Amino acid sequence: AHYRDKDDLFLSGWQELLDACVRHIEWKNIGAGRFFPVHGLFHHVQESHQLYRALARSRKTDLLFKAGSGYLTKSIEHALASLLADRAQPSVPIPILSNYLAEGILELLKWWLDHDMPYPPEQMDEIFHQLFMPGMRGVLGNTGLLAK
C-alpha cells in the first residue's frame, strides 16, 4: 500500500542499501585506510546474485543503476557537505566529487556482476580502494578531514 508498484518497492530497498553504505563511509580513513564499505556491499549483492540475473533478464538493471547513481550521488553529497561545513572546501566541488565516487562504485559493481563475479568481495574492496584512495586523498587533503 505504501508503494506505487513493484519497481517502486524494489527501488526503495535499493535506496536503503545505498543509505547504509553512505552511513558506513569512514571519511577520516581516506588518509590511512579503507573508507568505503565495498566489502559489505559486494558481499550483500553476491548473496543476491540470483535477483541480479533476474533483473538483467527483465532489462531492469539500467533502471537500477541509473536510479542508484543519482540517489547515491545526492546521499554522498549531503554527507560530505555536512562533514565539511566548518572546514576548508575540497579542491574539487562537492557535487562533482560525490558523483565521481557514486559512479565509480556502481560501475565497479556493475562490471563485477556483468562478468559473473570473477573476484571475491574482499579483492573487489582492495581494487576499489587502490583505484580511489589516491584521488580522494588528493582532493580532500586540504580540508582537515583526513586522519594523519
C-alpha positions as CSV (number, residue, x, y, z in Angstrom):
1,A,0.0,0.0,0.0
2,H,3.0,2.3,0.5
3,Y,4.5,1.8,-3.0
4,R,3.2,2.7,-6.5
5,D,4.3,-0.7,-8.0
6,K,6.8,-3.4,-7.6
7,D,9.6,-1.3,-9.2
8,D,8.9,1.4,-6.6
9,L,9.2,-1.2,-3.8
10,F,12.4,-2.6,-5.3
11,L,14.0,0.8,-5.7
12,S,13.1,1.6,-2.1
13,G,15.0,-1.4,-0.9
14,W,18.0,-0.5,-3.2
15,Q,18.0,3.0,-1.7
16,E,18.0,1.6,1.8
17,L,21.1,-0.5,0.9
18,L,22.8,2.6,-0.6
19,D,21.9,4.7,2.5
20,A,23.6,2.0,4.7
21,C,26.7,2.3,2.6
22,V,26.8,6.1,3.0
23,R,26.3,5.8,6.7
24,H,29.3,3.5,7.0
25,I,31.7,5.6,5.0
26,E,34.7,6.3,7.2
27,W,35.8,9.6,5.7
28,K,38.8,10.0,8.1
29,N,40.2,6.7,6.8
30,I,40.8,8.2,3.4
31,G,44.2,9.3,4.7
32,A,45.3,5.9,6.1
33,G,43.0,3.0,5.2
34,R,39.7,1.8,3.7
35,F,36.9,4.3,3.7
36,F,34.0,2.9,1.7
37,P,32.2,-0.3,2.8
38,V,32.9,-2.0,-0.5
39,H,33.3,-5.5,1.0
40,G,29.9,-5.4,2.7
41,L,28.1,-4.1,-0.4
42,F,29.7,-6.6,-2.7
43,H,29.1,-9.4,-0.2
44,H,25.4,-8.5,0.1
45,V,25.0,-8.3,-3.6
46,Q,26.8,-11.6,-4.1
47,E,24.3,-13.3,-1.8
48,S,21.5,-11.8,-4.0
49,H,23.1,-12.6,-7.4
50,Q,20.1,-14.6,-8.5
51,L,18.0,-11.5,-8.2
52,Y,20.5,-9.6,-10.3
53,R,20.3,-12.2,-13.0
54,A,16.5,-11.9,-13.0
55,L,16.7,-8.2,-13.2
56,A,19.2,-8.5,-16.1
57,R,16.8,-10.8,-17.9
58,S,13.9,-8.4,-17.4
59,R,16.1,-5.4,-18.5
60,K,15.7,-3.7,-15.2
61,T,19.4,-3.3,-14.4
62,D,19.6,0.1,-16.3
63,L,16.8,1.4,-14.1
64,L,18.5,0.1,-11.0
65,F,21.9,1.6,-11.7
66,K,20.6,4.9,-13.1
67,A,18.3,5.4,-10.0
68,G,21.1,4.2,-7.7
69,S,23.6,6.6,-9.2
70,G,21.5,9.7,-8.7
71,Y,20.4,8.6,-5.3
72,L,23.9,7.7,-4.1
73,T,25.4,10.9,-5.5
74,K,22.9,13.0,-3.6
75,S,23.5,11.0,-0.4
76,I,27.2,11.3,-0.6
77,E,26.9,15.0,-1.4
78,H,24.8,15.6,1.6
79,A,27.1,13.6,3.9
80,L,30.2,15.4,2.6
81,A,28.6,18.9,2.8
82,S,27.7,18.2,6.4
83,L,31.2,17.0,7.3
84,L,32.9,19.9,5.6
85,A,30.5,22.6,6.6
86,D,33.1,24.2,9.0
87,R,36.2,23.1,7.2
88,A,38.2,24.2,4.2
89,Q,36.4,23.1,1.0
90,P,38.0,20.4,-1.2
91,S,39.8,21.2,-4.3
92,V,37.1,19.7,-6.4
93,P,33.5,20.9,-5.9
94,I,31.5,18.5,-3.6
95,P,28.8,17.7,-6.2
96,I,31.5,16.6,-8.7
97,L,33.4,14.6,-6.1
98,S,30.1,12.9,-4.9
99,N,29.2,11.9,-8.5
100,Y,32.7,10.6,-9.1
101,L,32.6,8.4,-6.1
102,A,29.0,7.2,-6.7
103,E,29.5,6.4,-10.3
104,G,32.8,4.7,-9.6
105,I,31.4,2.3,-7.0
106,L,28.3,1.5,-9.0
107,E,30.3,1.0,-12.3
108,L,32.7,-1.3,-10.5
109,L,29.7,-3.3,-9.1
110,K,28.0,-3.5,-12.4
111,W,31.2,-4.7,-14.1
112,W,31.7,-7.3,-11.4
113,L,28.1,-8.6,-11.8
114,D,28.2,-8.5,-15.6
115,H,31.4,-10.6,-15.5
116,D,29.9,-13.2,-13.2
117,M,31.7,-12.0,-10.0
118,P,35.2,-13.3,-11.0
119,Y,36.8,-12.0,-7.8
120,P,35.7,-12.3,-4.2
121,P,34.3,-9.2,-2.4
122,E,37.5,-8.9,-0.4
123,Q,39.5,-8.5,-3.6
124,M,37.0,-6.0,-5.1
125,D,37.3,-4.0,-1.9
126,E,41.1,-3.9,-2.4
127,I,40.7,-2.9,-6.1
128,F,38.2,-0.1,-5.3
129,H,40.5,1.4,-2.7
130,Q,43.6,1.1,-4.9
131,L,41.7,3.0,-7.6
132,F,40.0,5.6,-5.5
133,M,42.2,6.3,-2.4
134,P,44.9,8.4,-4.1
135,G,42.4,10.7,-5.8
136,M,40.2,11.1,-2.7
137,R,43.2,11.8,-0.6
138,G,44.4,14.4,-3.0
139,V,41.1,16.1,-3.2
140,L,40.2,16.1,0.5
141,G,43.8,16.6,1.8
142,N,43.4,20.3,2.4
143,T,40.1,20.0,4.3
144,G,41.5,18.8,7.6
145,L,39.1,15.8,7.4
146,L,41.7,13.1,7.0
147,A,43.4,11.2,9.8
148,K,47.1,11.5,9.8
